[in-house]
Amino acid sequence: MTGKRQTGAGTVQNRSDRLSQLRLLIALDALLREGSVSRAAAGIGLQVSAMSRMLGKLREIYGDPLFIRTGKGLLPTPLAESLRMRVRALADESDHLLVPSSGAAAPGVGSISGWERPALIEAPPLAVRPSFLLDGQPSPSDFARKLSRIGHNADPQQRLAKYIATAGVGPGKSRPLTQDEAKDALSIILAGDADPVQIGALLATMQYRGATAAELAGFVAAMQAHVGALDRRKSRADLDWPAYLSPKLRSPPWFLHAARLVAAAGHRVVLHGHCGGGAEAGKLEMAAELSGIPVCRSTAEATAALDRKSIAYIPIGVVAPQMQALLGLYSLVEMRLPLNTVVHLLNPMRARNTLLGVAQPSQRELHRDIATLLGITDLTILGNTRDFAQFTPYRQTSLFRLVGGETQDMTIPAQLEPAALPVTGMTSREYWQAVWSGAARDERAETTIVTTAAIALMILAEDKEAGFDESYRQARELWASRRR
């Protein structure tokens, strides 16, 4: 009979259904935020297969595909887009309601992570030249006719306008910039000589069209000139290890412990990076200081640190505040711009090897093409992380490499079975420190550190045919003897 309340087994079933529905909505929120099944799964601690099943269930419930797969990730359908703010509000409220006021909490869960600290250098406002007055300006067609008369000695804003028109005037009329043109364009922006409208126009045009390897190589060259990167012949660095973390990342920086092991083996490691905005903007600086890794304000300081301790960390904001400000444009446009790609190849100390984390398949080949144009001969990309190189031990990992300028790929099998995160009474930072000191034992964390170090040791080995197993054995020994 309709209208009556269910009791007994029916009530239990309804409660079970409601719990499942809440899980599905949290999963939908993660998918809408990340635009990727794998990143959404990692963000809420699920296996990719579980997230895929939940997406299938959501599609069945709504009778809509919800997401369409594209070359740049998952594109929400109109129905999914209409749900975005409602499920975000639900997920945000659940985060606040479920923060434990006392008692044990899993590492990284809760309102306090232990990483709360402002960045070492707060990026100043983006340096720009005053905007053109838009009223009474020539029409686009009038302006285009003048482009051919703009030479390399013209005013910076005029040159940049020419590059924008060259790259974005329209189908059949535009072309990608050459490497030299792209270098000049970003050099103008980094020098603070660009109009703010020009910055948005150039970067958005390139992102929408898809930047070429030559354009991005030009950007890297401009960045290296801007920060005063060392001459490759004078470098004493062995490994460049960029780490540009999303402020949404809540896991501890295990890769820093791995870098410490590599430095303990006698290799000179340079880390450079940034942790976005928010309460944890200074997370990497704090982690470096707690690890005894020198935080350097210049390439000269980094050189001294390498001689002294074989490891150094350079915050991007201290050597290139303008670059940090440009990376901060993400919060204004809610999309990754070409700069988010090229900053990983900055290599300010011109180390002979580079270790990257690049999750998107198309971006891996792009990074190798950029490296080839820049004369980089030794590059390794971990294919299961984004924006920093860290091994995921419970997942098969692909390595995409340049070895002596030659393409060389390999696959490393998973090292252990997935396991739930342990429950502790520590903050994320405290737990991260406790794993290193031995006060906390966590097979998953330890294997993450050791396998990440093993990858670095393998690519640094004198014998370029050296395999992963031998490097893993060496990393294990380094981990066992770390406190000595």
Helices and strands as residue ranges (DSSP letters): H 9-34, H 37-43, H 48-62, E 67-70, E 73-76, H 78-97, H 140-147, H 156-168, H 179-190, H 196-209, H 213-227, G 232-234, E 239-244, H 254-264, E 269-274, H 283-291, H 299-309, E 311-315, H 316-319, H 321-327, H 330-333, H 338-342, G 343-345, E 353-357, H 361-373, E 379-382, E 397-403, E 406-412, H 428-437, H 443-460, H 468-480
